[in-house]
């Protein structure tokens, strides 16, 4: 993963807020319903906060307030831009989940879950602090 880093960890600590750094670089999770992108309010493309790579489109954003119990409160997508993310097995916190990271810089974004209520059957549960929306 070191070869994917755009900035040094020291530079990232200076550039990111403490919450952004904790989530993006230390695999944390923001509090539910605390992020600015929980509800789709504009059309555009969501980019990685660390490296600015395009990750998700608003066309694939789901209403996070209608997500299954336990997944409500974080921006939700049914798909990522092809090649924009990578997945990894996450067995932390006594659970088995699939972690999603930015394919460009390796930053933690969130997790993906099975969700038959979405059009793709996938539920990308992403932390708002990991994203920047560039409106159309």
C-alpha positions in Angstrom: 0.0 0.0 0.0 2.9 2.4 0.6 3.4 2.8 -3.2 -0.2 4.2 -3.5 0.2 7.1 -1.0 0.0 10.5 -2.7 1.2 12.4 0.4 3.3 11.4 3.4 1.4 10.6 6.6 2.8 13.7 8.1 1.5 15.8 5.2 -1.9 14.1 5.5 -2.1 14.8 9.2 -1.6 18.5 8.5 -4.0 18.6 5.6 -6.9 16.5 7.0 -9.0 17.2 10.1 -8.5 14.8 12.9 -11.7 13.0 12.1 -10.9 12.7 8.4 -7.5 11.3 9.2 -8.9 8.8 11.7 -11.4 7.5 9.2 -9.3 7.6 6.0 -6.0 6.5 7.3 -6.8 4.6 10.5 -9.9 2.8 9.2 -12.3 4.5 11.5 -16.0 5.2 11.1 -17.8 8.5 11.4 -20.9 8.8 13.6 -24.1 7.8 11.8 -26.1 10.8 10.3 -23.1 13.1 11.0 -21.9 13.4 7.5 -22.9 16.0 4.8 -23.6 13.4 2.1 -26.1 11.1 3.9 -28.9 12.5 1.7 -28.5 13.0 -2.0 -28.9 16.7 -2.5 -27.0 17.4 -5.7 -25.9 15.6 -8.9 -22.2 15.1 -9.5 -19.2 12.8 -8.9 -17.9 12.0 -5.4 -14.0 12.1 -5.2 -11.6 10.8 -2.7 -10.7 13.4 -0.1 -7.0 12.3 -0.1 -6.1 12.0 -3.8 -9.1 13.5 -5.6 -9.8 10.3 -7.6 -13.4 9.9 -8.8 -15.1 7.2 -6.8 -18.9 7.3 -7.1 -21.6 9.1 -9.1 -24.8 10.6 -7.7 -26.7 8.4 -10.2 -25.7 5.4 -8.0 -26.4 7.0 -4.7 -29.2 5.4 -2.6 -31.3 7.1 0.1 -29.3 6.3 3.2 -32.3 7.0 5.4 -34.1 4.1 3.9 -31.2 1.6 4.1 -31.6 -1.6 6.1 -31.3 -1.2 9.9 -27.6 -1.0 10.9 -26.6 0.6 7.6 -28.6 3.8 7.9 -26.7 7.0 8.5 -23.9 6.9 6.0 -23.8 7.8 2.3 -25.0 4.7 0.4 -24.2 3.8 -3.2 -25.2 0.7 -5.2 -22.0 0.7 -7.3 -18.6 2.5 -7.6 -17.0 3.9 -10.7 -15.3 0.8 -12.4 -11.7 0.4 -11.1 -12.1 3.2 -8.6 -12.2 1.1 -5.4 -10.6 -2.1 -4.1 -11.9 -4.5 -1.6 -10.2 -6.3 1.3 -11.3 -8.8 4.0 -11.9 -7.0 7.3 -12.1 -9.2 10.4 -11.8 -6.3 12.9 -14.3 -5.8 15.8 -15.2 -9.5 15.8 -17.0 -9.2 12.5 -16.3 -10.4 8.9 -16.9 -7.6 6.5 -15.6 -6.3 3.1 -13.6 -3.1 3.4 -13.6 -0.6 0.5 -10.5 1.5 -0.2 -9.6 4.0 -2.8 -7.8 2.2 -5.6 -5.5 5.2 -6.2 -4.2 6.0 -2.7 -5.4 3.1 -0.6 -7.4 5.3 1.8 -10.3 3.6 3.8 -13.7 4.6 2.5 -16.1 2.2 4.3 -17.6 -1.3 3.7 -19.8 -3.1 1.2 -22.7 -5.3 2.1 -25.2 -7.4 0.3 -28.5 -5.5 0.0 -31.3 -6.9 -2.2 -33.2 -3.6 -2.0 -30.7 -1.9 -4.3 -30.7 -2.3 -8.1 -27.3 -4.0 -8.0 -27.7 -6.0 -4.8 -24.8 -4.1 -3.3 -24.7 -1.5 -0.6 -21.6 0.6 -0.4 -21.7 2.2 3.0 -19.2 5.1 2.8 -18.1 7.7 5.3 -18.9 11.3 4.3 -15.6 12.6 5.5 -13.8 10.5 2.8 -15.6 12.3 0.0 -15.7 15.6 -1.9 -18.7 16.1 -4.2 -18.0 17.9 -7.4 -21.4 19.0 -8.7 -22.4 18.7 -12.3 
